[in-house]
Amino acid sequence: MATKNRSAEKRQRQNEKRRLRNKMAKSAIRTAAKKVTLAAQSKDKAVAEAALLDMIKKIDTAARKGIVPKNTAARKKSRMQRLVNTLGA
């Protein structure tokens, strides 16, 4: 921890706030993905689609803010969409 440089102390505080904010966003994405997976396993298409829309919104927001890379977001969305699409077949 910086002790003598005031700007370094401020930077430390800002980094900690941002780290916690990013951690919350990533956790929300994982929780949303789990809801989609559980709904798909229970063969409940309506619930799975609703959970998928929620997950896509969270992933897109995180990707736009730079919390997750854009390609990672696209990959996660694609995999979950494929999972939900198999319920209709």
Helices and strands as residue ranges (DSSP letters): H 6-41, H 45-65, H 70-88
